[in-house]
Amino acid sequence: MKVLLAGGGTAGHINPALAIAGYIREQQPDTEFLFIGNKDGMEQRLVPQAGYKIKSIVISGFQRSLSPAGMVANAKTVRRTITSSAVARHIIREFKPDICIGTGGYVSGPVVREAAKLGVPCLIHEQNAYPGVTNKMLAKRVKKVMLAVEAAKPYFKGASVIVTGNPVRGEILTADKEQSREKLGLDQRPVILSFGGSLGAQKINEAMVDLIARSGKDGRYQHIHAYGKYGGWFPDSLKEKGVSLKTCKNLDIRPYIDNMPECMAAADLVICRAGAITLSEIQAMGKPAILIPSPNVAENHQYHNAMALVDAGAAEIIEETDLSGEAIIEKADFMLQSEEILAKFSENSKKMAITNANERIYSVVKQVLNLV
């Protein structure tokens, strides 16, 4: 079997494609894979790192601005769309895939569109509650639209849809809370895990510094916080507030979290953005969460992702415009005030979890190829 995958721009589009490929490879080791990515996207690093071949096209999105710079950028996008379609068509004809799977991002547009024109059975996977423009445009050209959550269904009227969930790493599913706490040197006080992504989210850091400083003084909570690449000021800010990281053993403050399954397993409460894959991992572990959607993403999709959990009673939300140290302290204290409150959030979160997404996606692949 030959499988062509297209998706990129962000880890949220690349990692699902890698997870799908990894599971298919486990089931059918002789499968041949080819990824198509954007020439300058992070997929150029992540895909070969995972052991797969990748070829490139050059594509960009349209600007909404009607400024001269926006119009120049849009003219360039039109040219790139024409060129990338031709390049994608050539790659597809050369590779001769049995199936094409798109996981979102601009790059999947021309690839899936050209594959469908050439008669290749196509699938797309949508990770978010509010779909991206590319997937909405492709929906009626593909055999099946695979969704992470039920909330995305209304946006794909007229298309053949199935809820598969987002692929979740195996380590997330097997991590144990008590073992993780013991390994991390944590005691029985509540544990808060907070992060804003690899670069760090300025607003989240600014709000968290107040809550963490309070815990440094009263010892109420234990914290694992990642401040990211641009949050190097964070430890100094705690010091200015009278908190020493050397003496406060309940504070684990670091630039990055490399052992996320362990840290998330240990947590009683997670405070983070609302990226689709992160939320799927939170649900798989049944973790209560305070979600702070990034306002700087396409179609404001993180807000819609967050509201799917909020509406199910699985999380609380603070929009960035309302975010402050006082707001985060108030929400955290409310959620951590009793085991009963935490248990309710946890139960509702687990109800939303789909832990066999890889199996479901593979089943769709087999159905489309009549391999069942």
KOLMAR-547757 format. One record per residue (C-alpha): residue number from 1; residue in one letter; x, y, z. Coordinates in Angstrom, 1 decimal. Each point is the difference from the previous one (the first is absolute). Last residue first. Layout:
BEGIN
+-----+------+--------+--------+--------+
!  nr ! rest !     px !     py !     pz !
+-----+------+--------+--------+--------+
! NUM !    a !      X !      Y !      Z !
...
+-----+------+--------+--------+--------+
***
This chain:
BEGIN
+-----+------+--------+--------+--------+
!  nr ! rest !     px !     py !     pz !
+-----+------+--------+--------+--------+
! 372 !    v !  -12.2 !   -4.8 !    5.4 !
! 371 !    l !    2.5 !    1.0 !   -2.7 !
! 370 !    n !   -2.5 !    1.8 !   -2.2 !
! 369 !    l !    2.4 !    3.0 !   -0.3 !
! 368 !    v !   -2.4 !    2.4 !    1.5 !
! 367 !    q !   -0.9 !   -2.5 !    2.7 !
! 366 !    k !    3.6 !   -0.7 !    0.8 !
! 365 !    v !    0.8 !    3.7 !    0.4 !
! 364 !    v !   -3.0 !    0.5 !    2.2 !
! 363 !    s !    1.1 !   -2.9 !    2.2 !
! 362 !    y !    3.5 !    1.6 !    0.3 !
! 361 !    i !   -1.7 !    3.2 !    1.2 !
! 360 !    r !   -2.0 !   -1.8 !    2.6 !
! 359 !    e !    3.1 !   -2.0 !    1.2 !
! 358 !    n !    2.0 !    3.2 !    0.3 !
! 357 !    a !   -2.8 !    1.8 !    1.8 !
! 356 !    n !   -0.2 !   -2.7 !    2.7 !
! 355 !    t !    0.1 !    2.3 !    3.1 !
! 354 !    i !   -3.0 !    2.2 !   -0.8 !
! 353 !    a !   -0.5 !    2.1 !    3.0 !
! 352 !    m !   -3.2 !    2.1 !    0.6 !
! 351 !    k !   -1.2 !   -2.1 !    2.9 !
! 350 !    k !    3.5 !    0.3 !    1.6 !
! 349 !    s !   -0.4 !    3.8 !    0.2 !
! 348 !    n !   -3.4 !   -0.3 !    1.6 !
! 347 !    e !    1.3 !   -2.4 !    2.7 !
! 346 !    s !    3.0 !    2.3 !    0.6 !
! 345 !    f !   -2.1 !    3.1 !    0.4 !
! 344 !    k !   -2.2 !   -1.8 !    2.4 !
! 343 !    a !    2.9 !   -1.5 !    2.0 !
! 342 !    l !    1.6 !    3.4 !    0.3 !
! 341 !    i !   -3.1 !    1.5 !    1.5 !
! 340 !    e !   -0.4 !   -3.0 !    2.4 !
! 339 !    e !    3.6 !    0.1 !    1.1 !
! 338 !    s !   -0.5 !    3.5 !    1.3 !
! 337 !    q !    1.4 !    3.5 !   -0.2 !
! 336 !    l !    2.2 !   -0.7 !   -3.0 !
! 335 !    m !   -2.4 !    1.2 !   -2.7 !
! 334 !    f !   -1.0 !    3.2 !    1.9 !
! 333 !    d !    3.6 !    0.8 !    1.0 !
! 332 !    a !    1.2 !   -0.4 !   -3.5 !
! 331 !    k !   -2.8 !    2.2 !   -1.4 !
! 330 !    e !    0.7 !    2.8 !    2.5 !
! 329 !    i !    3.7 !   -0.2 !   -0.3 !
! 328 !    i !   -0.2 !    0.2 !   -3.8 !
! 327 !    a !   -2.3 !    3.1 !    0.1 !
! 326 !    e !    2.2 !    1.8 !    2.5 !
! 325 !    g !    3.2 !   -0.6 !   -1.9 !
! 324 !    s !   -1.7 !    1.4 !   -3.1 !
! 323 !    l !   -1.8 !   -1.3 !   -3.1 !
! 322 !    d !   -3.2 !    1.7 !   -1.1 !
! 321 !    t !    1.2 !    0.9 !   -3.5 !
! 320 !    e !    1.7 !   -3.4 !   -0.2 !
! 319 !    e !   -3.3 !   -1.8 !    0.3 !
! 318 !    i !   -0.2 !   -2.0 !    3.3 !
! 317 !    i !   -1.7 !   -3.4 !   -0.4 !
! 316 !    e !   -1.0 !   -2.8 !    2.4 !
! 315 !    a !    0.1 !   -3.7 !   -0.9 !
! 314 !    a !   -1.9 !   -3.3 !   -0.3 !
! 313 !    g !   -3.5 !    1.3 !    0.5 !
! 312 !    a !   -1.0 !   -1.1 !   -3.5 !
! 311 !    d !   -0.6 !    3.6 !   -1.1 !
! 310 !    v !    3.5 !    0.9 !    1.3 !
! 309 !    l !    1.6 !   -2.9 !   -1.9 !
! 308 !    a !   -1.5 !    1.0 !   -3.4 !
! 307 !    m !    0.6 !    3.7 !    1.0 !
! 306 !    a !    3.8 !   -0.6 !    0.1 !
! 305 !    n !    0.1 !   -1.3 !   -3.6 !
! 304 !    h !   -2.2 !    2.9 !   -1.1 !
! 303 !    y !    2.4 !    2.5 !    1.6 !
! 302 !    q !    3.0 !   -1.8 !   -1.5 !
! 301 !    h !   -1.5 !    0.3 !   -3.4 !
! 300 !    n !    0.1 !    3.8 !   -0.1 !
! 299 !    e !   -0.4 !   -0.3 !   -3.8 !
! 298 !    a !    3.8 !   -0.3 !   -0.4 !
! 297 !    v !    2.0 !    0.5 !    3.2 !
! 296 !    n !    1.1 !    3.0 !    2.0 !
! 295 !    p !   -2.8 !    0.2 !    2.6 !
! 294 !    s !    1.7 !   -2.9 !    1.8 !
! 293 !    p !   -2.6 !   -1.8 !    2.2 !
! 292 !    i !    0.6 !    0.1 !    3.8 !
! 291 !    l !   -1.4 !   -3.3 !    1.4 !
! 290 !    i !   -0.2 !   -0.8 !    3.6 !
! 289 !    a !    0.0 !   -3.8 !    0.2 !
! 288 !    p !   -1.3 !   -3.0 !    1.9 !
! 287 !    k !    2.0 !   -3.1 !   -1.2 !
! 286 !    g !   -1.7 !   -3.1 !   -1.3 !
! 285 !    m !    3.2 !   -1.5 !   -1.3 !
! 284 !    a !   -1.4 !   -0.6 !   -3.5 !
! 283 !    q !   -1.8 !    3.4 !    0.3 !
! 282 !    i !    3.2 !    1.9 !    0.7 !
! 281 !    e !    1.7 !   -1.8 !   -2.8 !
! 280 !    s !   -2.8 !    0.9 !   -2.4 !
! 279 !    l !    0.3 !    3.6 !    1.2 !
! 278 !    t !    3.7 !    0.1 !   -0.7 !
! 277 !    i !   -0.6 !   -1.3 !   -3.5 !
! 276 !    a !   -2.7 !    2.6 !   -0.8 !
! 275 !    g !    1.9 !    3.0 !    1.3 !
! 274 !    a !   -1.9 !    1.8 !    2.8 !
! 273 !    r !    2.7 !    1.9 !    1.9 !
! 272 !    c !    1.0 !   -1.1 !    3.5 !
! 271 !    i !   -0.8 !   -0.5 !    3.7 !
! 270 !    v !   -0.2 !   -3.6 !    1.1 !
! 269 !    l !   -1.4 !   -1.1 !    3.4 !
! 268 !    d !    0.6 !   -3.0 !    2.2 !
! 267 !    a !    3.3 !   -0.7 !   -1.7 !
! 266 !    a !    2.3 !   -3.1 !    0.3 !
! 265 !    a !   -1.3 !   -1.6 !   -3.3 !
! 264 !    m !    0.7 !    3.3 !   -1.7 !
! 263 !    c !    3.5 !    0.2 !    1.2 !
! 262 !    e !    0.8 !   -3.7 !   -1.0 !
! 261 !    p !   -1.6 !    0.3 !   -3.4 !
! 260 !    m !    1.7 !    3.4 !   -0.6 !
! 259 !    n !    3.6 !   -1.2 !    0.7 !
! 258 !    d !    1.9 !    2.6 !   -2.1 !
! 257 !    i !   -1.7 !    3.0 !    1.7 !
! 256 !    y !    1.8 !    3.2 !   -1.0 !
! 255 !    p !    1.5 !    3.2 !    1.5 !
! 254 !    r !   -0.2 !   -1.3 !    3.6 !
! 253 !    i !   -1.8 !    0.7 !    3.3 !
! 252 !    d !   -0.5 !   -2.8 !    2.5 !
! 251 !    l !   -1.4 !    1.7 !    3.1 !
! 250 !    n !   -0.9 !   -2.0 !    3.1 !
! 249 !    k !    3.6 !   -0.1 !    1.1 !
! 248 !    c !    0.1 !    3.7 !    0.6 !
! 247 !    t !    3.5 !    0.6 !    1.3 !
! 246 !    k !    2.0 !    0.2 !   -3.2 !
! 245 !    l !   -3.0 !    1.4 !   -2.0 !
! 244 !    s !    0.2 !    3.1 !    2.3 !
! 243 !    v !   -3.3 !    2.0 !    0.2 !
! 242 !    g !    0.0 !    3.6 !    1.2 !
! 241 !    k !   -2.0 !    1.5 !   -2.8 !
! 240 !    e !    3.1 !    1.3 !   -1.7 !
! 239 !    k !    1.3 !   -3.6 !    0.1 !
! 238 !    l !   -3.2 !   -1.2 !   -1.8 !
! 237 !    s !    0.7 !    2.6 !   -2.7 !
! 236 !    d !    3.6 !   -1.2 !   -0.3 !
! 235 !    p !   -1.2 !   -3.6 !   -0.5 !
! 234 !    f !   -2.4 !    1.3 !   -2.8 !
! 233 !    w !    2.3 !    2.2 !   -2.0 !
! 232 !    g !    1.1 !   -2.9 !   -2.2 !
! 231 !    g !   -3.5 !   -0.2 !   -1.4 !
! 230 !    y !    0.9 !    0.3 !   -3.7 !
! 229 !    k !    1.0 !   -3.7 !   -0.5 !
! 228 !    g !   -2.8 !   -1.4 !    2.2 !
! 227 !    y !   -1.3 !    0.7 !    3.5 !
! 226 !    a !   -0.6 !   -3.7 !    1.0 !
! 225 !    h !   -1.8 !   -0.3 !    3.4 !
! 224 !    i !   -0.2 !   -3.0 !    2.3 !
! 223 !    h !   -1.6 !    1.2 !    3.2 !
! 222 !    q !   -0.8 !   -1.3 !    3.5 !
! 221 !    y !   -2.8 !    1.7 !    1.8 !
! 220 !    r !   -0.6 !    1.5 !    3.4 !
! 219 !    g !    3.6 !    0.7 !    0.9 !
! 218 !    d !   -0.8 !    3.5 !    1.4 !
! 217 !    k !    2.8 !    2.0 !   -1.4 !
! 216 !    g !    1.0 !   -1.9 !   -3.1 !
! 215 !    s !   -3.7 !   -0.7 !   -0.6 !
! 214 !    r !   -0.6 !    3.7 !   -0.1 !
! 213 !    a !    2.8 !    0.5 !   -2.5 !
! 212 !    i !   -1.4 !   -2.8 !   -2.2 !
! 211 !    l !   -3.4 !    1.7 !   -0.1 !
! 210 !    d !    1.5 !    3.4 !   -0.8 !
! 209 !    v !    2.5 !   -1.3 !   -2.6 !
! 208 !    m !   -2.8 !   -1.9 !   -1.7 !
! 207 !    a !   -1.7 !    3.2 !   -1.3 !
! 206 !    e !    3.2 !    1.4 !   -1.7 !
! 205 !    n !    1.0 !   -3.4 !   -1.3 !
! 204 !    i !   -3.4 !   -0.5 !   -1.5 !
! 203 !    k !    0.1 !    3.4 !   -1.7 !
! 202 !    q !    3.5 !   -0.5 !   -1.4 !
! 201 !    a !   -0.7 !   -3.4 !   -1.4 !
! 200 !    g !    3.2 !   -2.1 !   -0.2 !
! 199 !    l !    1.8 !   -0.9 !   -3.2 !
! 198 !    s !   -0.4 !   -3.8 !    0.6 !
! 197 !    g !   -3.7 !    0.4 !    0.9 !
! 196 !    g !   -1.8 !    1.8 !    2.8 !
! 195 !    f !    0.5 !   -2.2 !    3.0 !
! 194 !    s !   -1.6 !   -0.8 !    3.4 !
! 193 !    l !   -0.1 !   -3.2 !    2.1 !
! 192 !    i !   -1.6 !    0.5 !    3.5 !
! 191 !    v !    0.5 !   -2.6 !    2.7 !
! 190 !    p !   -2.2 !   -0.1 !    3.1 !
! 189 !    r !    1.8 !   -1.1 !    3.2 !
! 188 !    q !    0.7 !   -3.7 !    0.3 !
! 187 !    d !    3.8 !    0.1 !   -0.5 !
! 186 !    l !    2.0 !    0.4 !   -3.2 !
! 185 !    g !    3.5 !   -1.3 !   -0.6 !
! 184 !    l !   -0.4 !   -0.3 !   -3.8 !
! 183 !    k !    0.4 !   -3.8 !    0.0 !
! 182 !    e !   -2.5 !   -0.3 !    2.9 !
! 181 !    r !   -2.5 !    2.2 !   -1.7 !
! 180 !    s !    0.4 !   -1.9 !   -3.2 !
! 179 !    q !   -0.6 !   -3.4 !    1.8 !
! 178 !    e !   -3.0 !    1.4 !    1.7 !
! 177 !    k !   -1.6 !    1.4 !   -3.2 !
! 176 !    d !    0.8 !   -2.9 !   -2.4 !
! 175 !    a !    0.9 !    0.6 !   -3.7 !
! 174 !    t !   -1.5 !   -2.6 !   -2.3 !
! 173 !    l !   -2.3 !    2.0 !   -2.2 !
! 172 !    i !    2.3 !    3.0 !   -0.3 !
! 171 !    e !    3.0 !   -2.3 !   -0.8 !
! 170 !    g !   -2.0 !   -1.4 !   -3.0 !
! 169 !    r !   -0.2 !    3.3 !   -1.7 !
! 168 !    v !   -3.5 !    1.2 !   -0.9 !
! 167 !    p !   -1.5 !    0.0 !   -3.5 !
! 166 !    n !   -2.8 !    2.5 !   -0.2 !
! 165 !    g !   -3.6 !   -1.3 !    0.1 !
! 164 !    t !   -1.6 !   -2.2 !   -2.7 !
! 163 !    v !   -3.3 !    1.7 !   -0.5 !
! 162 !    i !   -1.3 !   -0.8 !   -3.5 !
! 161 !    v !   -1.1 !    2.3 !   -2.8 !
! 160 !    s !   -1.3 !   -0.4 !   -3.6 !
! 159 !    a !   -0.4 !    3.5 !   -1.3 !
! 158 !    g !   -3.3 !    1.9 !   -0.7 !
! 157 !    k !    0.3 !    2.1 !    3.2 !
! 156 !    f !    3.6 !    0.2 !    1.3 !
! 155 !    y !   -0.2 !    2.9 !    2.4 !
! 154 !    p !   -2.8 !   -1.6 !    2.1 !
! 153 !    k !    2.3 !   -3.0 !    0.8 !
! 152 !    a !    2.8 !    1.9 !    1.8 !
! 151 !    a !   -1.7 !   -0.2 !    3.4 !
! 150 !    e !    0.1 !   -3.8 !   -0.2 !
! 149 !    v !    3.8 !    0.0 !    0.6 !
! 148 !    a !    3.2 !   -1.1 !   -1.6 !
! 147 !    l !   -1.5 !   -0.4 !   -3.4 !
! 146 !    m !    0.7 !   -2.2 !   -3.0 !
! 145 !    v !   -1.4 !    1.3 !   -3.3 !
! 144 !    k !   -0.5 !   -3.0 !   -2.4 !
! 143 !    k !    0.2 !   -0.7 !   -3.7 !
! 142 !    v !    1.4 !    3.4 !   -0.9 !
! 141 !    r !   -1.0 !    2.8 !   -2.4 !
! 140 !    k !   -2.9 !    1.3 !    2.1 !
! 139 !    a !    2.1 !    0.8 !    3.0 !
! 138 !    l !    2.9 !    1.7 !   -1.8 !
! 137 !    m !   -1.2 !    3.6 !    0.4 !
! 136 !    k !   -0.9 !   -0.6 !    3.7 !
! 135 !    n !    3.4 !   -1.7 !    0.5 !
! 134 !    t !    1.9 !    3.0 !   -1.4 !
! 133 !    v !   -2.0 !    2.6 !    2.0 !
! 132 !    g !    0.8 !   -1.5 !    3.3 !
! 131 !    p !   -2.7 !   -1.8 !    2.0 !
! 130 !    y !   -1.5 !    1.2 !    3.3 !
! 129 !    a !    0.1 !   -2.9 !    2.5 !
! 128 !    n !    3.6 !   -0.6 !   -1.1 !
! 127 !    q !    2.0 !   -3.1 !   -1.1 !
! 126 !    e !   -1.5 !   -0.4 !   -3.5 !
! 125 !    h !    1.2 !   -3.1 !   -1.9 !
! 124 !    i !   -0.4 !   -0.2 !   -3.7 !
! 123 !    l !   -0.4 !   -3.1 !   -2.2 !
! 122 !    c !    0.6 !   -0.5 !   -3.7 !
! 121 !    p !   -0.4 !   -2.9 !   -2.5 !
! 120 !    v !    2.4 !    0.8 !   -3.0 !
! 119 !    g !   -2.0 !    0.7 !   -3.2 !
! 118 !    l !    2.5 !    2.6 !   -1.4 !
! 117 !    k !   -2.4 !    2.8 !    0.9 !
! 116 !    a !   -0.1 !   -1.3 !    3.6 !
! 115 !    a !    3.8 !    0.1 !    0.1 !
! 114 !    e !    0.1 !    3.5 !   -1.3 !
! 113 !    r !   -2.4 !    1.3 !    2.7 !
! 112 !    v !    1.7 !   -1.9 !    2.7 !
! 111 !    v !    3.4 !    1.4 !   -0.9 !
! 110 !    p !   -1.1 !    3.5 !   -0.8 !
! 109 !    g !   -1.8 !    0.5 !    3.3 !
! 108 !    s !    2.2 !   -2.1 !    2.3 !
! 107 !    v !    2.8 !    2.6 !   -0.1 !
! 106 !    y !   -2.2 !    2.8 !    1.5 !
! 105 !    g !   -0.4 !   -1.9 !    3.3 !
! 104 !    g !   -2.1 !   -3.0 !    0.6 !
! 103 !    t !    0.4 !   -3.8 !    0.6 !
! 102 !    g !   -0.3 !   -1.2 !   -3.6 !
! 101 !    i !    0.0 !   -3.8 !   -0.8 !
! 100 !    c !    0.6 !   -1.3 !   -3.5 !
!  99 !    i !   -0.6 !   -3.6 !   -1.0 !
!  98 !    d !    1.4 !   -2.7 !   -2.3 !
!  97 !    p !    2.8 !    2.4 !   -0.9 !
!  96 !    k !    1.6 !    0.1 !   -3.5 !
!  95 !    f !    3.4 !    1.6 !    1.1 !
!  94 !    e !    0.8 !    1.6 !   -3.4 !
!  93 !    r !   -3.6 !    1.1 !   -0.8 !
!  92 !    i !   -0.3 !    1.4 !    3.5 !
!  91 !    i !    3.3 !    1.9 !   -0.2 !
!  90 !    h !   -0.9 !    1.5 !   -3.4 !
!  89 !    r !   -3.5 !    1.1 !    1.3 !
!  88 !    a !    1.6 !    1.6 !    3.1 !
!  87 !    v !    2.3 !    2.0 !   -2.2 !
!  86 !    a !   -2.8 !    1.2 !   -2.2 !
!  85 !    s !   -2.2 !    0.9 !    3.0 !
!  84 !    s !    3.0 !    1.8 !    1.6 !
!  83 !    t !    0.4 !    2.2 !   -3.1 !
!  82 !    i !   -3.6 !    1.1 !   -0.2 !
!  81 !    t !   -0.3 !    0.5 !    3.8 !
!  80 !    r !    3.3 !    1.8 !    0.1 !
!  79 !    r !   -1.1 !    2.5 !   -2.7 !
!  78 !    v !   -3.2 !    0.7 !    1.9 !
!  77 !    t !    1.9 !    0.3 !    3.3 !
!  76 !    k !    2.4 !    2.6 !   -1.5 !
!  75 !    a !   -3.0 !    2.1 !   -1.1 !
!  74 !    n !   -1.3 !   -0.4 !    3.6 !
!  73 !    a !    3.2 !    1.3 !    1.4 !
!  72 !    v !    0.0 !    3.0 !   -2.3 !
!  71 !    m !   -3.6 !    0.7 !    1.0 !
!  70 !    g !    0.9 !   -0.2 !    3.7 !
!  69 !    a !    3.0 !    2.4 !   -0.4 !
!  68 !    p !   -2.2 !    2.5 !   -1.9 !
!  67 !    s !   -2.6 !   -0.2 !    2.8 !
!  66 !    l !   -3.2 !   -2.1 !   -0.6 !
!  65 !    s !    0.7 !   -2.1 !    3.0 !
!  64 !    r !   -1.5 !   -3.5 !    0.1 !
!  63 !    q !    3.2 !   -1.6 !   -1.1 !
!  62 !    f !   -0.1 !   -3.2 !   -2.0 !
!  61 !    g !    2.0 !   -3.0 !    1.1 !
!  60 !    s !    3.4 !   -1.3 !   -1.2 !
!  59 !    i !    1.3 !   -2.8 !   -2.2 !
!  58 !    v !    3.4 !   -1.3 !   -1.1 !
!  57 !    i !    0.2 !   -3.7 !   -0.7 !
!  56 !    s !    2.3 !   -2.6 !    1.5 !
!  55 !    k !    0.7 !   -3.7 !    0.1 !
!  54 !    i !    0.3 !   -2.1 !    3.2 !
!  53 !    k !    1.3 !   -3.5 !    0.7 !
!  52 !    y !   -0.7 !   -1.4 !    3.5 !
!  51 !    g !    2.2 !   -1.0 !    2.9 !
!  50 !    a !   -1.5 !    2.1 !    2.9 !
!  49 !    q !    2.8 !    2.5 !   -0.3 !
!  48 !    p !   -0.7 !    0.1 !   -3.7 !
!  47 !    v !   -3.5 !    1.2 !    0.8 !
!  46 !    l !    0.8 !    2.4 !    2.9 !
!  45 !    r !    2.7 !    2.1 !   -1.8 !
!  44 !    q !   -1.7 !    0.9 !   -3.3 !
!  43 !    e !   -3.3 !   -0.2 !    1.8 !
!  42 !    m !    1.1 !    3.2 !    1.7 !
!  41 !    g !   -1.1 !    1.9 !   -3.1 !
!  40 !    d !    2.4 !    1.7 !   -2.5 !
!  39 !    k !   -0.7 !   -2.1 !   -3.1 !
!  38 !    n !   -3.6 !   -0.8 !    0.9 !
!  37 !    g !   -0.5 !   -3.7 !    0.4 !
!  36 !    i !   -0.8 !   -3.1 !   -2.0 !
!  35 !    f !    0.4 !   -3.3 !    1.8 !
!  34 !    l !    0.8 !   -3.3 !   -1.6 !
!  33 !    f !   -0.7 !   -3.4 !    1.5 !
!  32 !    e !    0.5 !   -3.6 !   -1.2 !
!  31 !    t !   -1.8 !   -2.7 !    1.9 !
!  30 !    d !    1.9 !   -3.2 !    0.6 !
!  29 !    p !   -0.4 !    0.2 !    3.8 !
!  28 !    q !   -3.8 !   -0.3 !   -0.2 !
!  27 !    q !   -1.6 !    0.4 !    3.5 !
!  26 !    e !    3.0 !    1.7 !    1.6 !
!  25 !    r !    0.5 !    2.1 !   -3.1 !
!  24 !    i !   -3.6 !    1.1 !    0.0 !
!  23 !    y !    0.4 !    1.1 !    3.6 !
!  22 !    g !    3.1 !    2.0 !   -0.7 !
!  21 !    a !   -1.5 !    1.6 !   -3.1 !
!  20 !    i !   -3.0 !    1.2 !    2.0 !
!  19 !    a !    2.1 !    1.3 !    2.8 !
!  18 !    l !    2.3 !    1.8 !   -2.4 !
!  17 !    a !   -3.1 !    1.7 !   -1.7 !
!  16 !    p !   -1.4 !    0.9 !    3.5 !
!  15 !    n !    3.4 !    1.5 !    0.9 !
!  14 !    i !    0.2 !    2.2 !   -3.1 !
!  13 !    h !   -3.2 !    1.9 !    0.2 !
!  12 !    g !    0.2 !    1.1 !    3.7 !
!  11 !    a !    3.8 !    0.2 !   -0.4 !
!  10 !    t !   -0.6 !    3.1 !   -2.1 !
!   9 !    g !    0.4 !    0.8 !   -3.7 !
!   8 !    g !   -0.7 !   -3.4 !   -1.3 !
!   7 !    g !   -2.2 !   -2.7 !   -1.5 !
!   6 !    a !    0.2 !   -2.3 !   -2.9 !
!   5 !    l !    0.2 !   -3.8 !    0.1 !
!   4 !    l !    0.4 !   -2.4 !   -2.9 !
!   3 !    v !   -0.4 !   -3.7 !    0.8 !
!   2 !    k !    1.2 !   -2.9 !   -2.3 !
!   1 !    m !   -1.2 !   -3.5 !    0.8 !
+-----+------+--------+--------+--------+
***
